């Protein structure tokens, strides 16, 4: 029986490798290949499982850090690759009889601390608000006492983390933009979620995304930079009352209970 299980896992991993190499990988001409990233993500999943009662839960939130050059090579296809990696996590969890509480969320980011060709993965098991869950979390114990695994793709997609409730206040206007699990874009272009009419603001200046349970601000390579509480930042997890400056415009982050 154990041998048959290993064969199933090997077939799943071969399938994941072929999908990533046969579709996404054809789009890249770099040394670091998508299948290498997928293998690192799956190893992180295996190393960070949570056991509650009679169930073993896989992490459902992943951050993949790449070097600047590797990130730039993948940037054009980043969203597609993130989706492929999430599907790879789901397939690997099924093969290992692990339980997922929501569809996996994978985010690829850039880190100056990562060398070219290197892949660093951080992961966590988070609830629907984005908060990390310990083994005694009530939701895990409730799932563990059930009889079926949550591995159906459509059901998992329906219970993706919502993210903590928060808002961004446009200083001087009194307007607040809700922030949840989706991406909030900021810039001068009219199709941004928050449009700032200031020539010192880039068309695609910055965005706020949920990352391991925290709303995180990312500068998108803007010309004049992004500042939080007076300090220039490339990325930062936001806290209550943080003042974010783009040119002459200021946004204030409010975490809601």
GUKOLRO-11012 format. One line per field, with one value per residue (C-alpha): residue in three letters; x, y, z. Coordinates in steps of 0.02 Angstrom, whole numbers. Layout:
# GUKOLRO-11012
aa <- (ALA	...)
X <- (X	...)
Y <- (Y	...)
Z <- (Z	...)
//
This chain:
# GUKOLRO-11012
aa <- (UNK	UNK	UNK	UNK	UNK	UNK	UNK	UNK	UNK	UNK	UNK	UNK	UNK	UNK	UNK	UNK	UNK	UNK	UNK	UNK	UNK	UNK	UNK	UNK	UNK	UNK	UNK	UNK	UNK	UNK	UNK	UNK	UNK	UNK	UNK	UNK	UNK	UNK	UNK	UNK	UNK	UNK	UNK	UNK	UNK	UNK	UNK	UNK	UNK	UNK	UNK	UNK	UNK	UNK	UNK	UNK	UNK	UNK	UNK	UNK	UNK	UNK	UNK	UNK	UNK	UNK	UNK	UNK	UNK	UNK	UNK	UNK	UNK	UNK	UNK	UNK	UNK	UNK	UNK	UNK	UNK	UNK	UNK	UNK	UNK	UNK	UNK	UNK	UNK	UNK	UNK	UNK	UNK	UNK	UNK	UNK	UNK	UNK	UNK	UNK	UNK	UNK	UNK	UNK	UNK	UNK	UNK	UNK	UNK	UNK	UNK	UNK	UNK	UNK	UNK	UNK	UNK	UNK	UNK	UNK	UNK	UNK	UNK	UNK	UNK	UNK	UNK	UNK	UNK	UNK	UNK	UNK	UNK	UNK	UNK	UNK	UNK	UNK	UNK	UNK	UNK	UNK	UNK	UNK	UNK	UNK	UNK	UNK	UNK	UNK	UNK	UNK	UNK	UNK	UNK	UNK	UNK	UNK	UNK	UNK	UNK	UNK	UNK	UNK	UNK	UNK	UNK	UNK	UNK	UNK	UNK	UNK	UNK	UNK	UNK	UNK	UNK	UNK	UNK	UNK	UNK	UNK	UNK	UNK	UNK	UNK	UNK	UNK	UNK	UNK	UNK	UNK	UNK	UNK	UNK	UNK	UNK	UNK	UNK	UNK	UNK	UNK	UNK	UNK	UNK	UNK	UNK	UNK	UNK	UNK	UNK	UNK	UNK	UNK	UNK	UNK	UNK	UNK	UNK	UNK	UNK	UNK	UNK	UNK	UNK	UNK	UNK	UNK	UNK	UNK	UNK	UNK	UNK	UNK	UNK	UNK	UNK	UNK	UNK	UNK	UNK	UNK	UNK	UNK	UNK	UNK	UNK	UNK	UNK	UNK	UNK	UNK	UNK	UNK	UNK	UNK	UNK)
X <- (0	142	223	62	48	224	182	29	134	267	135	62	234	274	109	145	320	255	117	236	376	260	157	225	407	400	371	536	717	801	905	778	628	448	460	604	497	353	464	523	344	292	441	389	213	282	392	259	108	-13	-86	-254	-340	-342	-306	-148	-172	-65	-22	-137	-36	136	261	396	546	659	811	784	845	740	587	603	614	452	362	265	188	184	-4	-11	135	57	-102	-2	91	-72	-138	25	1	-177	-121	21	-94	-217	-77	-17	-192	-170	-317	-331	-450	-453	-383	-194	-137	37	125	291	394	567	699	872	922	897	1036	1001	941	888	708	647	474	377	208	71	-99	-218	-403	-528	-472	-290	-236	-120	-203	-124	-165	-297	-389	-578	-597	-464	-538	-709	-641	-536	-692	-776	-763	-711	-563	-588	-499	-633	-563	-726	-768	-593	-605	-767	-682	-527	-467	-562	-422	-434	-551	-463	-475	-366	-417	-374	-312	-400	-547	-620	-646	-609	-574	-607	-459	-488	-406	-399	-267	-288	-193	-135	-75	-111	-193	-384	-408	-323	-429	-361	-325	-207	-203	-22	115	239	136	174	34	57	136	98	-22	-83	-102	-137	22	23	-122	-56	-97	69	112	222	304	295	458	386	489	477	456	333	351	274	283	419	531	553	497	491	373	306	170	46	-9	-148	-122	20	32	77	141	142	200	90	-47	-64	-163	-194	-212	-351	-364	-543	-591)
Y <- (0	119	82	120	285	334	294	408	549	524	531	692	773	718	793	958	963	928	1059	1194	1149	1120	1280	1416	1366	1392	1576	1595	1595	1598	1480	1474	1374	1373	1189	1228	1357	1233	1102	1228	1279	1097	1063	1212	1140	973	1055	1166	1056	1079	928	949	797	668	786	856	1027	1103	1289	1391	1553	1561	1700	1657	1775	1791	1897	2058	1987	1827	1927	2040	1890	1820	1987	1986	1816	1834	1814	1662	1580	1615	1527	1379	1365	1368	1226	1131	1150	1085	933	895	911	789	664	672	662	834	948	1124	1248	1364	1372	1404	1584	1605	1773	1803	1950	2027	2024	2100	1966	1826	1779	1747	1570	1554	1530	1567	1515	1566	1491	1489	1416	1564	1584	1681	1845	1811	1773	1625	1471	1364	1180	1218	1345	1310	1305	1170	1066	1078	1022	885	812	792	646	722	821	993	961	999	1139	1235	1227	1286	1432	1483	1500	1600	1711	1876	1969	2083	2231	2395	2554	2687	2865	2997	3138	3304	3222	3116	2976	2798	2650	2476	2357	2168	2018	2093	2210	2398	2495	2675	2793	2932	2822	2831	2642	2632	2597	2757	2891	3031	3183	3233	3233	3172	3013	2877	2803	2636	2695	2567	2434	2357	2168	2038	1946	1813	1895	2075	2214	2252	2406	2384	2523	2473	2554	2730	2879	2980	2842	2793	2852	2783	2895	2995	2848	2788	2607	2473	2362	2365	2283	2419	2461	2568	2752	2734	2887	2842	2982	2988	3158	3285	3157	3061	2904	2846	2661	2615	2439	2401	2285)
Z <- (0	44	-123	-215	-121	-172	-352	-345	-273	-405	-543	-471	-460	-638	-696	-607	-683	-858	-845	-784	-904	-1051	-1036	-923	-943	-1132	-1099	-1007	-1065	-895	-790	-650	-713	-647	-602	-485	-397	-386	-305	-175	-136	-115	-2	105	114	173	305	383	413	559	650	738	811	670	525	449	371	233	230	118	105	21	-16	-143	-140	-292	-332	-429	-597	-579	-527	-679	-796	-725	-698	-861	-821	-632	-607	-720	-631	-460	-517	-583	-418	-321	-428	-396	-208	-222	-322	-202	-50	-129	-165	15	93	172	212	141	222	70	-105	-92	-113	-188	-204	-291	-231	-253	-116	-114	11	-116	-238	-424	-449	-267	-210	-33	21	176	211	342	378	392	425	320	399	356	536	565	643	779	799	931	824	835	646	630	769	688	521	602	684	514	396	230	170	94	-69	-198	-307	-329	-144	-98	-218	-132	39	-2	142	148	236	388	373	340	237	157	192	62	173	144	54	194	68	124	10	88	88	96	15	-159	-231	-215	-349	-327	-463	-585	-719	-715	-699	-528	-374	-297	-427	-374	-489	-458	-590	-459	-445	-573	-679	-589	-428	-291	-232	-70	-61	73	121	257	345	334	212	129	26	-128	-228	-413	-466	-460	-517	-357	-228	-93	87	247	400	312	264	86	64	-70	29	206	310	358	535	607	572	447	334	154	44	-147	-210	-121	-84	80	120	299	338	461	530	580	722)
//
